[in-house]
Amino acid sequence: DKDGRYFIDRDGEIFSKLLNYIRTGRATIPEYGSDEWNNLLCEVEFYNIKTMLDKMDKVEQEIFANASLEDIKAIEEKQKRLELTLTSKEMLRRQGREIEKLKVEMQKLQYEKNKAELMSKHRTSIKRNTKKEYAFNLIIAGVTGTGK
């Protein structure tokens, strides 16, 4: 914003884990293939945290090195399903952000409308007061001859 602050519209729970990892260099990595794993991986890739991505890649390589062909096929199938789910969740998240932006715009417009109405009323009030003040000054000028 104008003060140099950044608004990050991402998963706050995962962001806190990433922030702790950046601070300490340690992180608890969830079970491979779980929703938590995939969500974490998505955020790590988004923020481009190379060292954590390397650690997660290493875990993945170890799992695939020790897995049978059937296990690998099952893992890949599960990943495809999760990718579809994550895509749907991301779409909903984006739609939610758009709705929030529209709400903010509506609030700004309502504020501007209210401000304009108040200014209009205030101008009318100033005109009335100016006329009264002018009339009062004319009366005083007539009485004292100085206008004060």
N, C-alpha and C positions, 0 to 999 in steps of 0.2 A: 504494500500500500504506500501511501505518500510518506509514511514515517519509516519506510524501509523494512517493514515486517513482511514475513512470508506466511501465506496460508496454504497448508498442505492438506488436501482433501483425500486422505488415504486411511487405511485401517489403523486406528490409534493403538490397539492392543499389539499388533505386530510391530508398529513403529517404535513402541517403547522397547521391545526386545531388540530391534535393530540398533536403537540408540544405546542401549546397554552394551551391546556387542562392540560398537564403535568406541565406547568409553573404556571397556575392560579387555576387549579382545577375546572374550569367552561368551559362548552361547549354548543353550540347550537346543539341540536340533531334534525336532519331532521324528516319529517313526516314518521311514521312507514310504511314500505313496499315500500317506494319510492326507486328509483335508488340510490339517495344520501344515504338513510338509509342503503341499502345493501352494497354499496361501503364502507361506514364508518365502518359498522360491520365487513366486510372482513379485513380491515386494523387494526381495534382494536384487532381482533382475531390474526392476523399475528404478531403484536407487543406485544400481550399478556398483554394489559392494563386492568388489572382486575377491577379496580374501575369504569372505563367507561363501561366496559362490564356488570358489575352489574347494572349500571344505565339504560343501554339499555335493559337488561333483565327485569328490573322492569317496564319500559314503555310497553314492550311486554306483560307482565303478566296482567297489568291493561287493556290493549286493549282486550285481550282474555277474561278477567273476565266480561267485559261489552258487549261482542259481542254475536250476535245470532249464531246459528249453521250454517246458510246460510252465514253469514259474515265470519265465521271461514273457511268454505270451499273455499270461494272466495279468502280470504287472502292466504291460502295454495296453491291454484292453481296459483295465481300471483307469489308467492315465487318460485314455481317450474320453471315457465317461466323465471324469473329473474336469477335463478341459472344457467339455460342453457345459458342465455345471458352472464352472468359473466364468465362462463367457456369458452365460445367462445372468449370473450374479453381477458381473461387471456392467452389463447393459442396464440392469435395474439400478445399480449404483449411479451410473451416469444420468439416467432419467431422473433419479432423485435429486442429483446436483442441479440439473436444469430446472426442475420445479422450484428448488430453493432459490436459484438465481432469479426466476420470474417473480417469486414472492418478494424478494428484496427490491426488484424494480417496481413492483406494485406499491410497496411501502414508500419508496422514494417519490413516486408520482402522487400518492395520497398526501405526503408531506408537502410537496410543492403546491398542490391544490389548496391545502389548508393554509399554507403560508400566503398564497396569493389572495385568498379570501380575507385573511386577517389584515393584510396590507391594504386591501381595498376598503375595508371598514375603517382602518386607522386613517387612511387618507381623507375619507369623508368626515371623520371626527376632527381631523386637523383643520379641514376647510371650515367646519362649523366654528371651531375654537378661534381660528384666525379672524373670521368675520366678527365674532363677539369681541375679540381683543381689539380689532380695528374700531369697532363702534365705541368701545369703552375709552379708547385713546382719543377719539373725536370728542366724546363728552368731556373728558378731562381737559383736553386742549381748549375747549370752549369755556370751561370754568376758570382755568388758571392762565390761559393764553400762551402756555409754553408747550403743551402736549406731554408734560411729564406728570 
